[in-house]
Amino acid sequence: MVLDDLGSSLRGTMDKLRGKSRLSKEDVQEIVREIQRSLLQADVEVALVMELSENIKERALEEEPPGGTTARDHILKIVYEEMVEIVGESTEIPLEPQTIMLAGLQGSGKTTTAAKMAWWFSKKGLRPAVIQTDTFRPGAYDQAKQMCERAEVDFYGDPDGGDPVQIAREGMEATEDADVHIVDTAGRHALEADLIDEIEEIEAEVNPDLNLLVLDAAIGQGAKEQAREFDSSIGIGGVVITKLDGTAKGGGALTAVNETDSSIAFLGTGETVQDIERFEPNGFISRLLGMGDLKQLSERVERAMMEQQEAGEDDWEPEDIMKGQFTLKDMKRQMDAMNRMGPLDQIMDMIPGLGGGLMDQLPDDAMDVTQDRMRKFEIIMDSMTDMEMEEPRAIGASQIRRIARGSGTDEETVKELLQQHKMMERTLKQFKGMGDGDMKRMMKKLEGEGGGGMGGMGPFGD
Ligand SMILES: Nc1nc2c(ncn2[C@@H]2O[C@H](COP(=O)(O)OP(=O)(O)OP(=O)(O)O)[C@@H](O)[C@H]2O)c(=O)[nH]1
């Protein structure tokens, strides 16, 4: 994904703030420096980087973190909001009849994007048509035609035609049955005057509802001039970033969006017609900041909480744990909460600080093993008496034998469960010195984040 590097380095800096309730000037400086470094590396324009970092610095030092918010969450929120400010919401694409024209330099991916967008509209139940006006590049006609056939959408082009404006006119007429007209235009090596003249004439002919600038994700500073030129001639309403499946940097796209005061409409993520996504700022920035997909995470947590309420388990308060009591029942409750949220690896990926780098370091089957182990633990717990669940430390060798037999597992796994419980209990005891409020908040947070509460659980434990 774009600016992917930003995630890991920023995450490292953010992680150093764990446990702090206030940010010092030095903390803010360090975070801002990290953001600047990453954005500049990703080819974001210097002036834009400076503007963003000034805003973050100012807000981080002036705004009081709301009650109950840690310094880390507070700064993450500010960085997130300031990034949203630049990236913006996704360009609005109404699902109704319309004409969209694509502009951009040669090779940026216009023709491919035209077919992809047509496919996208057809999946939304509309009838799209692609009109190919590129008479400049030999092969553009065949390429567009083939892709449209693959996408099973209407296509108009003229392999022998010499006048793009005439092709545009004829194309609009020939495809009048279609709801959505996507007009592909020719690219040039650079911003030559005749390219601009031509596109203005086509635009006058087809009268588009929206002009999209198609940019290769690898474009850097050049994006600014392009964006400005196209914007002043035809008006740019949105940007499409292509080739995000490569090792692209993508900073140029942010510059273009800022320059044209527009937003991102689609992302191209491959060479086939299906490789298109609508841009979604929440997920994009959350991942960018290495925060995991916060929106998705909170939805899952909410769902899990609702199910927990329905199951009548909403009376549980973490007070007992705060007093240092952590029974097997508490452990089981946490495991249940996690199970309700979905596959473990997906949850881990969404939790701030656990996604990205750490996941990559785990062997491929680590999550399976862990999930498998959790299932076994649950079966074992089902074979325990209430008393054993409340006082696991009192479980002796003969009870272990009985539990192993009763659960169809082995003594080794029962011992492993007890060991795991001990580790979690020990971890929690370390927090006993904390203030009551902090502790309560932390416990609620661990519960809320699902996986965080499983400290010491499996290969990803503390
Ligand atoms: N990997 C990848 N390749 C892409 C993507 N979009 C386009 N391409 C490739 O990029 C190359 C150029 O794409 P085109 O669609 O021909 O670009 P164009 O802007 O129409 O080019 P001109 O007609 O010369 O102006 C082709 O080889 C495409 O297959 C993408 O999202 N991912």
The ligand as an SDF file (V2000), in Angstrom:
LIG
                    3D

 32 34  0  0  0  0  0  0  0  0999 V2000
    0.6390   -3.7070  -12.1820 N   0  0  0  0  0  0  0  0  0  0  0  0
   -0.2260   -2.8190  -12.6710 C   0  0  0  0  0  0  0  0  0  0  0  0
   -0.1130   -2.4260  -13.9380 N   0  0  0  0  0  0  0  0  0  0  0  0
   -0.9910   -1.5340  -14.4200 C   0  0  0  0  0  0  0  0  0  0  0  0
   -2.0130   -0.9850  -13.6070 C   0  0  0  0  0  0  0  0  0  0  0  0
   -2.7130   -0.1160  -14.3680 N   0  0  0  0  0  0  0  0  0  0  0  0
   -2.1380   -0.1330  -15.5890 C   0  0  0  0  0  0  0  0  0  0  0  0
   -1.0910   -0.9860  -15.6330 N   0  0  0  0  0  0  0  0  0  0  0  0
   -0.1820   -1.2860  -16.7320 C   0  0  0  0  0  0  0  0  0  0  0  0
    0.4810   -0.1180  -17.1130 O   0  0  0  0  0  0  0  0  0  0  0  0
    0.7330   -0.0860  -18.4870 C   0  0  0  0  0  0  0  0  0  0  0  0
    0.1730    1.2030  -19.0840 C   0  0  0  0  0  0  0  0  0  0  0  0
   -1.2220    1.2110  -18.9080 O   0  0  0  0  0  0  0  0  0  0  0  0
   -2.2090    1.8080  -19.9870 P   0  0  0  0  0  0  0  0  0  0  0  0
   -3.5860    1.6030  -19.4860 O   0  0  0  0  0  0  0  0  0  0  0  0
   -1.8850    1.3150  -21.3410 O   0  0  0  0  0  0  0  0  0  0  0  0
   -1.8130    3.3290  -19.8820 O   0  0  0  0  0  0  0  0  0  0  0  0
   -2.3690    4.5720  -20.6890 P   0  0  0  0  0  0  0  0  0  0  0  0
   -2.3530    5.7080  -19.7390 O   0  0  0  0  0  0  0  0  0  0  0  0
   -3.6420    4.2680  -21.3480 O   0  0  0  0  0  0  0  0  0  0  0  0
   -1.2480    4.7740  -21.7680 O   0  0  0  0  0  0  0  0  0  0  0  0
   -1.3210    5.6810  -23.1130 P   0  0  0  0  0  0  0  0  0  0  0  0
   -2.4530    5.1720  -23.9080 O   0  0  0  0  0  0  0  0  0  0  0  0
    0.0040    5.4240  -23.7380 O   0  0  0  0  0  0  0  0  0  0  0  0
   -1.4850    7.0700  -22.6780 O   0  0  0  0  0  0  0  0  0  0  0  0
    0.0740   -1.3330  -19.0700 C   0  0  0  0  0  0  0  0  0  0  0  0
    1.0640   -2.3060  -19.2490 O   0  0  0  0  0  0  0  0  0  0  0  0
   -0.8910   -1.7640  -17.9810 C   0  0  0  0  0  0  0  0  0  0  0  0
   -1.1000   -3.1430  -17.9630 O   0  0  0  0  0  0  0  0  0  0  0  0
   -2.0940   -1.4020  -12.2350 C   0  0  0  0  0  0  0  0  0  0  0  0
   -2.9440   -0.9660  -11.4300 O   0  0  0  0  0  0  0  0  0  0  0  0
   -1.1840   -2.3250  -11.8190 N   0  0  0  0  0  0  0  0  0  0  0  0
  1  2  1  0
  2  3  2  0
  2 32  1  0
  3  4  1  0
  4  5  2  0
  4  8  1  0
  5  6  1  0
  5 30  1  0
  6  7  2  0
  7  8  1  0
  8  9  1  0
  9 10  1  0
  9 28  1  0
 10 11  1  0
 11 12  1  0
 11 26  1  0
 12 13  1  0
 13 14  1  0
 14 15  2  0
 14 16  1  0
 14 17  1  0
 17 18  1  0
 18 19  2  0
 18 20  1  0
 18 21  1  0
 21 22  1  0
 22 23  2  0
 22 24  1  0
 22 25  1  0
 26 27  1  0
 26 28  1  0
 28 29  1  0
 30 31  2  0
 30 32  1  0
M  END
$$$$
